[in-house]
Amino acid sequence: MKVIKTAHEHEEAWQRLIVLIDENPVEGSAKADELELLALLIESYEVKHYPIDPPDPIEAIKFRMEQQGLKQKDLTPYFGSASKVSEVFNGTRKLSINMIRRLHEGLGISANVLIRA
């Protein structure tokens, strides 16, 4: 096993990972350890070569709303008023530090994502 440095090595690692997953190795076995190590090596390569930008703050809020079945009016406690919710969603108002704090604490949205607003 070695650090994955090329696209070819990445593909080979994926093929081996699929074989190991199909074998469903017993936890603590050599094959289970190999599977775990391969997953870490693949993740490390992909983070470096295929970075994913964090989501837009408003899209992150909308996504969480969808997950929790919330409507815009349900966000009033986090924004302070219904008009502020609309203004933020329409792009005429930025998220304030207090809004970010409340959204983070109340809805569990990463503060780092929200700060990008």
DSSP file (Angstrom, degrees, kcal/mol; ACC not computed):
  #  RESIDUE AA STRUCTURE BP1 BP2  ACC     N-H-->O    O-->H-N    N-H-->O    O-->H-N    TCO  KAPPA ALPHA  PHI   PSI    X-CA   Y-CA   Z-CA
    1    1 A M              0   0    0      0, 0.0     2,-0.3     0, 0.0    37,-0.0   0.000 360.0 360.0 360.0 139.7    0.0    0.0    0.0
    2    2 A K        -     0   0    0      0, 0.0     2,-0.1     0, 0.0     3,-0.0  -0.957 360.0 -71.3-150.7 167.3    1.2    3.5   -0.8
    3    3 A V        -     0   0    0     -2,-0.3     2,-0.5     1,-0.1    39,-0.1  -0.381  52.1-118.0 -61.9 135.9    0.0    7.0   -1.3
    4    4 A I        +     0   0    0     37,-0.2    -1,-0.1     1,-0.2     3,-0.1  -0.673  44.0 161.3 -81.1 124.2   -2.1    7.4   -4.4
    5    5 A K        +     0   0    0     -2,-0.5     2,-0.3     1,-0.1    -1,-0.2   0.588  52.9  46.1-119.9 -17.1   -0.4    9.9   -6.7
    6    6 A T  S  > S-     0   0    0      1,-0.1     4,-2.1     0, 0.0     5,-0.1  -0.839  78.0-115.2-128.6 164.3   -1.9    9.4  -10.2
    7    7 A A  H  > S+     0   0    0     -2,-0.3     4,-2.4     2,-0.2     5,-0.2   0.861 117.7  54.4 -64.0 -35.3   -5.3    8.9  -11.7
    8    8 A H  H  > S+     0   0    0      2,-0.2     4,-2.5     1,-0.2    -1,-0.2   0.931 108.8  46.8 -64.7 -45.8   -4.3    5.4  -12.7
    9    9 A E  H  > S+     0   0    0      1,-0.2     4,-2.5     2,-0.2    -2,-0.2   0.876 110.6  54.5 -62.7 -36.8   -3.4    4.5   -9.1
   10   10 A H  H  X S+     0   0    0     -4,-2.1     4,-2.2     2,-0.2    -2,-0.2   0.930 109.1  47.0 -61.8 -46.2   -6.7    6.0   -8.0
   11   11 A E  H  X S+     0   0    0     -4,-2.4     4,-2.3     1,-0.2    -2,-0.2   0.914 111.9  50.1 -63.1 -43.5   -8.6    3.8  -10.4
   12   12 A E  H  X S+     0   0    0     -4,-2.5     4,-2.2     1,-0.2    -1,-0.2   0.906 109.9  51.0 -61.5 -41.3   -6.7    0.7   -9.3
   13   13 A A  H  X S+     0   0    0     -4,-2.5     4,-2.5     1,-0.2    -1,-0.2   0.905 109.4  50.8 -63.1 -41.5   -7.4    1.6   -5.7
   14   14 A W  H  X S+     0   0    0     -4,-2.2     4,-2.4     2,-0.2    -2,-0.2   0.915 109.1  50.8 -61.7 -43.7  -11.1    2.0   -6.4
   15   15 A Q  H  X S+     0   0    0     -4,-2.3     4,-1.8     1,-0.2    -2,-0.2   0.914 112.6  45.9 -61.6 -43.0  -11.2   -1.4   -8.1
   16   16 A R  H  X S+     0   0    0     -4,-2.2     4,-2.4     1,-0.2    -1,-0.2   0.898 110.4  54.2 -66.6 -39.5   -9.5   -3.1   -5.2
   17   17 A L  H  X S+     0   0    0     -4,-2.5     4,-2.6     1,-0.2    -2,-0.2   0.909 107.2  50.7 -60.6 -42.8  -11.9   -1.3   -2.8
   18   18 A I  H  X S+     0   0    0     -4,-2.4     4,-2.4     2,-0.2    -1,-0.2   0.905 109.6  50.5 -62.4 -42.3  -14.9   -2.6   -4.6
   19   19 A V  H  X S+     0   0    0     -4,-1.8     4,-1.6     1,-0.2    -1,-0.2   0.934 112.2  47.2 -60.7 -45.6  -13.6   -6.2   -4.4
   20   20 A L  H  X S+     0   0    0     -4,-2.4     4,-0.9     1,-0.2    -2,-0.2   0.897 110.6  51.2 -65.1 -40.5  -13.0   -5.8   -0.7
   21   21 A I  H >< S+     0   0    0     -4,-2.6     3,-0.9     1,-0.2    -1,-0.2   0.921 108.7  52.0 -62.5 -43.0  -16.4   -4.4   -0.1
   22   22 A D  H 3< S+     0   0    0     -4,-2.4    -1,-0.2     1,-0.3    -2,-0.2   0.829 106.2  54.5 -62.8 -31.7  -18.0   -7.3   -2.0
   23   23 A E  H 3< S-     0   0    0     -4,-1.6    -1,-0.3    -5,-0.2    -2,-0.2   0.698  96.0-148.2 -74.6 -18.9  -16.1   -9.7    0.2
   24   24 A N    <<  -     0   0    0     -4,-0.9    -3,-0.1    -3,-0.9    -2,-0.1   0.956  19.9-147.4  50.1  63.6  -17.5   -8.1    3.3
   25   25 A P        -     0   0    0      0, 0.0     2,-0.2     0, 0.0    -1,-0.1  -0.204  16.5-100.7 -66.1 152.6  -14.5   -8.8    5.5
   26   26 A V    >   -     0   0    0      1,-0.1     3,-2.3     2,-0.1     6,-0.4  -0.508  46.7 -98.4 -71.7 134.6  -14.8   -9.4    9.2
   27   27 A E  T 3  S+     0   0    0      1,-0.3    -1,-0.1    -2,-0.2     3,-0.1  -0.278 110.3  23.9 -56.5 134.6  -13.9   -6.4   11.3
   28   28 A G  T 3  S+     0   0    0      1,-0.3    -1,-0.3    -3,-0.1     2,-0.1   0.288  95.4 123.0  92.0  -9.4  -10.4   -6.6   12.6
   29   29 A S  S <> S-     0   0    0     -3,-2.3     4,-2.2     1,-0.1    -1,-0.3  -0.335  77.9-108.3 -79.3 166.7   -9.2   -8.9    9.8
   30   30 A A  H  > S+     0   0    0      1,-0.2     4,-2.3     2,-0.2     5,-0.1   0.885 121.1  51.0 -61.4 -39.2   -6.4   -8.0    7.5
   31   31 A K  H  > S+     0   0    0      2,-0.2     4,-2.5     1,-0.2    -1,-0.2   0.870 108.5  51.1 -68.9 -35.6   -8.8   -7.4    4.6
   32   32 A A  H  > S+     0   0    0     -6,-0.4     4,-2.3     2,-0.2    -2,-0.2   0.904 111.3  48.3 -66.2 -40.2  -10.9   -5.1    6.8
   33   33 A D  H  X S+     0   0    0     -4,-2.2     4,-2.5     2,-0.2    -2,-0.2   0.895 111.1  50.7 -65.4 -39.5   -7.8   -3.1    7.7
   34   34 A E  H  X S+     0   0    0     -4,-2.3     4,-2.9     2,-0.2     5,-0.2   0.921 109.6  51.0 -62.9 -43.8   -6.9   -3.0    4.0
   35   35 A L  H  X S+     0   0    0     -4,-2.5     4,-2.4     1,-0.2    -2,-0.2   0.926 111.6  47.1 -58.5 -47.0  -10.4   -1.8    3.1
   36   36 A E  H  X S+     0   0    0     -4,-2.3     4,-1.9     1,-0.2    -1,-0.2   0.913 113.6  47.6 -63.6 -43.0  -10.2    1.0    5.7
   37   37 A L  H  X S+     0   0    0     -4,-2.5     4,-2.5     2,-0.2    -2,-0.2   0.914 111.3  50.8 -65.8 -42.6   -6.7    2.1    4.6
   38   38 A L  H  X S+     0   0    0     -4,-2.9     4,-2.9     1,-0.2     5,-0.2   0.915 108.3  52.8 -60.2 -43.0   -7.7    2.1    0.9
   39   39 A A  H  X S+     0   0    0     -4,-2.4     4,-2.5    -5,-0.2    -1,-0.2   0.905 110.6  47.6 -59.9 -41.2  -10.7    4.2    1.7
   40   40 A L  H  X S+     0   0    0     -4,-1.9     4,-2.5     2,-0.2    -1,-0.2   0.909 112.6  48.3 -66.6 -42.0   -8.5    6.7    3.6
   41   41 A L  H  X S+     0   0    0     -4,-2.5     4,-2.1     2,-0.2    -2,-0.2   0.911 113.2  47.7 -64.8 -41.9   -5.9    6.8    0.7
   42   42 A I  H  X S+     0   0    0     -4,-2.9     4,-2.7     2,-0.2     5,-0.2   0.928 112.0  49.9 -64.3 -45.1   -8.7    7.3   -1.9
   43   43 A E  H  X S+     0   0    0     -4,-2.5     4,-2.7    -5,-0.2     5,-0.2   0.922 109.6  51.2 -59.8 -44.1  -10.3   10.1    0.2
   44   44 A S  H  X S+     0   0    0     -4,-2.5     4,-1.6     1,-0.2    -1,-0.2   0.918 112.1  46.5 -60.4 -44.4   -7.0   11.9    0.6
   45   45 A Y  H  X S+     0   0    0     -4,-2.1     4,-2.6     1,-0.2     5,-0.3   0.924 113.9  48.0 -62.7 -44.9   -6.4   11.8   -3.2
   46   46 A E  H  X S+     0   0    0     -4,-2.7     4,-2.8     1,-0.2    -2,-0.2   0.868 107.8  54.1 -69.0 -36.8   -9.9   13.0   -4.0
   47   47 A V  H  < S+     0   0    0     -4,-2.7    -1,-0.2    -5,-0.2    -2,-0.2   0.902 115.5  41.2 -61.6 -39.5   -9.8   15.8   -1.5
   48   48 A K  H  < S+     0   0    0     -4,-1.6    -2,-0.2    -5,-0.2    -1,-0.2   0.895 126.9  30.5 -75.0 -40.7   -6.6   17.1   -3.1
   49   49 A H  H  < S+     0   0    0     -4,-2.6    -3,-0.2     1,-0.2    -2,-0.2   0.676 128.9  33.3 -97.3 -19.4   -7.6   16.5   -6.8
   50   50 A Y  S  < S-     0   0    0     -4,-2.8    -1,-0.2    -5,-0.3    -2,-0.1  -0.442  77.4-177.5-133.5  60.4  -11.3   17.0   -6.7
   51   51 A P        -     0   0    0      0, 0.0     2,-0.5     0, 0.0    -4,-0.1  -0.266  17.0-142.2 -63.9 146.9  -12.1   19.6   -4.1
   52   52 A I        -     0   0    0     -5,-0.1    -2,-0.0     3,-0.0    -5,-0.0  -0.947  14.1-130.9-111.9 123.5  -15.7   20.5   -3.4
   53   53 A D        -     0   0    0     -2,-0.5     3,-0.1     1,-0.1     0, 0.0  -0.426  32.0-102.6 -68.6 144.7  -16.5   24.1   -2.8
   54   54 A P        -     0   0    0      0, 0.0    -1,-0.1     0, 0.0     0, 0.0  -0.321  48.1 -95.1 -63.4 153.7  -18.7   24.8    0.3
   55   55 A P        -     0   0    0      0, 0.0    61,-0.1     0, 0.0    -3,-0.0  -0.240  41.7 -91.8 -69.3 158.6  -22.3   25.5   -0.5
   56   56 A D     >  -     0   0    0      1,-0.1     4,-2.4    -3,-0.1     5,-0.2  -0.479  38.7-122.9 -61.9 137.6  -23.8   28.9   -0.9
   57   57 A P  H  > S+     0   0    0      0, 0.0     4,-2.1     0, 0.0     5,-0.1   0.884 110.2  47.4 -55.8 -43.1  -25.1   30.0    2.5
   58   58 A I  H  > S+     0   0    0      1,-0.2     4,-2.6     2,-0.2     5,-0.2   0.897 111.9  50.3 -68.0 -38.8  -28.7   30.6    1.3
   59   59 A E  H  > S+     0   0    0      2,-0.2     4,-2.4     1,-0.2    -1,-0.2   0.871 108.8  53.2 -65.6 -35.7  -28.7   27.3   -0.5
   60   60 A A  H  X S+     0   0    0     -4,-2.4     4,-2.2     2,-0.2    -2,-0.2   0.900 109.9  47.9 -64.8 -40.1  -27.5   25.6    2.7
   61   61 A I  H  X S+     0   0    0     -4,-2.1     4,-2.5     2,-0.2    -2,-0.2   0.933 112.5  48.5 -65.3 -45.7  -30.4   27.2    4.6
   62   62 A K  H  X S+     0   0    0     -4,-2.6     4,-2.4     1,-0.2    -2,-0.2   0.888 110.0  52.4 -62.2 -39.1  -32.9   26.1    2.0
   63   63 A F  H  X S+     0   0    0     -4,-2.4     4,-2.5     2,-0.2    -1,-0.2   0.927 110.5  47.1 -62.5 -45.0  -31.5   22.6    2.0
   64   64 A R  H  X S+     0   0    0     -4,-2.2     4,-2.2     2,-0.2    -2,-0.2   0.883 109.9  54.2 -65.3 -37.3  -31.9   22.4    5.8
   65   65 A M  H  X>S+     0   0    0     -4,-2.5     5,-2.7     1,-0.2     4,-0.8   0.933 110.0  47.2 -59.0 -45.5  -35.4   23.8    5.5
   66   66 A E  H ><5S+     0   0    0     -4,-2.4     3,-0.7     1,-0.2    -2,-0.2   0.915 110.6  52.0 -63.4 -43.2  -36.2   21.0    3.0
   67   67 A Q  H 3<5S+     0   0    0     -4,-2.5    -1,-0.2     1,-0.2    -2,-0.2   0.884 118.7  36.1 -59.3 -39.3  -34.7   18.4    5.3
   68   68 A Q  H 3<5S-     0   0    0     -4,-2.2    -1,-0.2    -5,-0.1    -2,-0.2   0.375 109.8-116.6 -99.9   3.7  -36.7   19.5    8.2
   69   69 A G  T <<5 +     0   0    0     -4,-0.8     2,-0.2    -3,-0.7    -3,-0.2   0.857  59.5 158.9  66.3  35.2  -39.9   20.4    6.4
   70   70 A L      < -     0   0    0     -5,-2.7     2,-0.2    -6,-0.2    -1,-0.2  -0.607  31.2-147.3 -93.1 151.6  -39.7   24.1    7.3
   71   71 A K    >   -     0   0    0     -2,-0.2     3,-1.1     1,-0.1     4,-0.4  -0.659  35.3-100.4-105.3 167.7  -41.3   27.0    5.6
   72   72 A Q  G >  S+     0   0    0      1,-0.3     3,-1.7    -2,-0.2     4,-0.2   0.878 122.7  58.6 -56.6 -39.1  -39.9   30.5    5.3
   73   73 A K  G >  S+     0   0    0      1,-0.3     3,-1.2     2,-0.2    -1,-0.3   0.778  94.9  65.3 -64.0 -25.5  -42.1   31.7    8.2
   74   74 A D  G <  S+     0   0    0     -3,-1.1    -1,-0.3     1,-0.2    -2,-0.2   0.651  93.7  62.0 -70.5 -14.1  -40.5   29.0   10.5
   75   75 A L  G X> S+     0   0    0     -3,-1.7     4,-1.5    -4,-0.4     3,-1.5   0.519  71.8  99.6 -89.2  -5.8  -37.2   30.9   10.2
   76   76 A T  H <> S+     0   0    0     -3,-1.2     4,-3.1     1,-0.3     3,-0.3   0.866  77.6  56.1 -50.6 -43.6  -38.4   34.0   11.8
   77   77 A P  H 34 S+     0   0    0      0, 0.0    -1,-0.3     0, 0.0    -2,-0.1   0.808 110.4  46.2 -61.2 -26.6  -36.9   33.2   15.2
   78   78 A Y  H <4 S+     0   0    0     -3,-1.5    25,-0.3    -4,-0.2    24,-0.2   0.761 122.2  34.2 -84.9 -26.4  -33.5   32.8   13.6
   79   79 A F  H  < S-     0   0    0     -4,-1.5    -3,-0.2    -3,-0.3    -1,-0.1   0.681 103.5-120.7-102.6 -23.5  -33.7   36.1   11.5
   80   80 A G  S  < S+     0   0    0     -4,-3.1     2,-0.3    -5,-0.3    -4,-0.1  -0.036  82.6  20.8 106.8 -31.4  -35.7   38.3   13.9
   81   81 A S  S  > S-     0   0    0     -6,-0.1     4,-1.7     1,-0.1     5,-0.1  -0.983  75.2-112.2-162.3 159.7  -38.6   39.0   11.6
   82   82 A A  H  > S+     0   0    0     -2,-0.3     4,-2.2     1,-0.2     5,-0.2   0.863 117.0  56.1 -63.8 -35.7  -40.4   37.7    8.5
   83   83 A S  H  > S+     0   0    0      1,-0.2     4,-2.5     2,-0.2    -1,-0.2   0.882 105.3  51.4 -66.6 -36.0  -39.3   40.7    6.5
   84   84 A K  H  > S+     0   0    0      2,-0.2     4,-2.5     1,-0.2     5,-0.2   0.882 107.2  53.8 -67.0 -37.0  -35.6   39.9    7.3
   85   85 A V  H  X S+     0   0    0     -4,-1.7     4,-2.4     2,-0.2    -2,-0.2   0.956 111.8  44.8 -59.2 -49.6  -36.1   36.3    6.2
   86   86 A S  H  X S+     0   0    0     -4,-2.2     4,-2.2     1,-0.2     6,-0.2   0.903 112.1  51.8 -61.7 -42.5  -37.5   37.6    2.8
   87   87 A E  H  X>S+     0   0    0     -4,-2.5     5,-2.0     2,-0.2     6,-1.3   0.901 111.2  46.8 -63.9 -40.9  -34.7   40.2    2.5
   88   88 A V  H ><5S+     0   0    0     -4,-2.5     3,-0.9     4,-0.2    -1,-0.2   0.935 114.0  47.6 -65.4 -45.4  -32.0   37.6    3.1
   89   89 A F  H 3<5S+     0   0    0     -4,-2.4    -2,-0.2     1,-0.3    -1,-0.2   0.813 112.7  49.6 -66.8 -29.7  -33.5   35.2    0.6
   90   90 A N  H 3<5S-     0   0    0     -4,-2.2    -1,-0.3    -5,-0.2    -2,-0.2   0.540 114.4-117.6 -84.8  -7.4  -34.0   37.9   -2.0
   91   91 A G  T <<5S+     0   0    0     -3,-0.9    -3,-0.2    -4,-0.6    -4,-0.1   0.582  86.4 111.4  84.1  10.3  -30.3   39.0   -1.6
   92   92 A T  S   <S+     0   0    0     -5,-2.0     2,-0.4    -6,-0.2    -4,-0.2   0.541  77.1  43.4 -92.8  -6.8  -31.1   42.5   -0.3
   93   93 A R  S    S-     0   0    0     -6,-1.3    -2,-0.2    -7,-0.1     2,-0.2  -1.000  76.1-136.8-138.3 138.1  -29.8   41.8    3.2
   94   94 A K        -     0   0    0     -2,-0.4     2,-0.3     1,-0.1    -6,-0.1  -0.539  36.3 -95.3 -84.9 156.3  -26.7   40.0    4.4
   95   95 A L        -     0   0    0     -2,-0.2     2,-0.1    19,-0.2    -1,-0.1  -0.553  41.9-139.4 -68.5 134.2  -26.8   37.5    7.3
   96   96 A S     >  -     0   0    0     -2,-0.3     4,-2.7     1,-0.1     5,-0.2  -0.470  23.9-106.2 -88.3 167.3  -25.8   39.2   10.5
   97   97 A I  H  > S+     0   0    0      1,-0.2     4,-2.7     2,-0.2     5,-0.2   0.903 122.9  51.3 -58.9 -41.8  -23.6   37.6   13.1
   98   98 A N  H  > S+     0   0    0      2,-0.2     4,-2.6     1,-0.2    -1,-0.2   0.906 109.8  48.9 -64.6 -40.8  -26.6   37.1   15.3
   99   99 A M  H  > S+     0   0    0      2,-0.2     4,-2.9     1,-0.2     5,-0.3   0.937 111.9  49.3 -61.9 -46.1  -28.5   35.4   12.5
  100  100 A I  H  X S+     0   0    0     -4,-2.7     4,-2.5     1,-0.2    -2,-0.2   0.926 111.7  48.8 -58.8 -46.7  -25.5   33.2   11.8
  101  101 A R  H  X S+     0   0    0     -4,-2.7     4,-2.6     1,-0.2     5,-0.2   0.928 114.0  45.3 -59.7 -47.1  -25.2   32.2   15.4
  102  102 A R  H  X S+     0   0    0     -4,-2.6     4,-3.2   -24,-0.2     5,-0.4   0.899 113.7  48.8 -66.9 -40.7  -28.9   31.4   15.7
  103  103 A L  H  X>S+     0   0    0     -4,-2.9     4,-2.2   -25,-0.3     6,-1.1   0.900 113.4  48.1 -64.8 -40.3  -29.0   29.4   12.5
  104  104 A H  H  X5S+     0   0    0     -4,-2.5     4,-1.1    -5,-0.3    -2,-0.2   0.949 119.3  37.6 -63.7 -49.6  -25.9   27.5   13.5
  105  105 A E  H  <5S+     0   0    0     -4,-2.6    -2,-0.2    -5,-0.2    -3,-0.2   0.897 125.0  38.2 -71.2 -40.8  -27.2   26.7   17.0
  106  106 A G  H  <5S+     0   0    0     -4,-3.2    -3,-0.2    -5,-0.2    -2,-0.2   0.848 131.8  21.9 -83.1 -35.3  -30.9   26.2   16.0
  107  107 A L  H  <5S-     0   0    0     -4,-2.2    -3,-0.2    -5,-0.4    -2,-0.2   0.487  97.3-122.4-113.1  -6.0  -30.6   24.4   12.7
  108  108 A G     << +     0   0    0     -4,-1.1     2,-0.4    -5,-0.5    -4,-0.2   0.770  53.6 156.3  72.4  25.0  -27.0   22.9   13.0
  109  109 A I        -     0   0    0     -6,-1.1    -1,-0.2    -9,-0.1    -2,-0.1  -0.704  53.2 -99.6 -84.8 135.2  -25.8   24.6    9.8
  110  110 A S     >  -     0   0    0     -2,-0.4     4,-2.0     1,-0.2     3,-0.3  -0.264  20.9-141.8 -55.7 130.8  -22.0   25.1    9.8
  111  111 A A  H  > S+     0   0    0      1,-0.2     4,-2.3     2,-0.2     5,-0.2   0.856 101.9  60.6 -62.6 -34.4  -21.0   28.6   10.8
  112  112 A N  H  > S+     0   0    0      1,-0.2     4,-0.6     2,-0.2    -1,-0.2   0.875 106.2  46.3 -61.2 -37.3  -18.2   28.4    8.2
  113  113 A V  H >4 S+     0   0    0     -3,-0.3     3,-0.9     1,-0.2    -1,-0.2   0.926 113.7  48.3 -68.7 -44.9  -20.8   27.9    5.5
  114  114 A L  H >< S+     0   0    0     -4,-2.0     3,-1.6     1,-0.2    -2,-0.2   0.817 101.7  63.1 -67.5 -31.7  -23.0   30.7    6.8
  115  115 A I  H 3< S+     0   0    0     -4,-2.3    -1,-0.2     1,-0.3    -2,-0.2   0.742  86.1  74.6 -67.0 -22.6  -20.2   33.2    7.1
  116  116 A R  T <<        0   0    0     -3,-0.9    -1,-0.3    -4,-0.6    -2,-0.2   0.612 360.0 360.0 -65.3 -10.7  -19.6   33.1    3.3
  117  117 A A    <         0   0    0     -3,-1.6    -1,-0.3    -4,-0.1   -22,-0.1   0.495 360.0 360.0 -65.4 360.0  -22.8   35.2    2.9
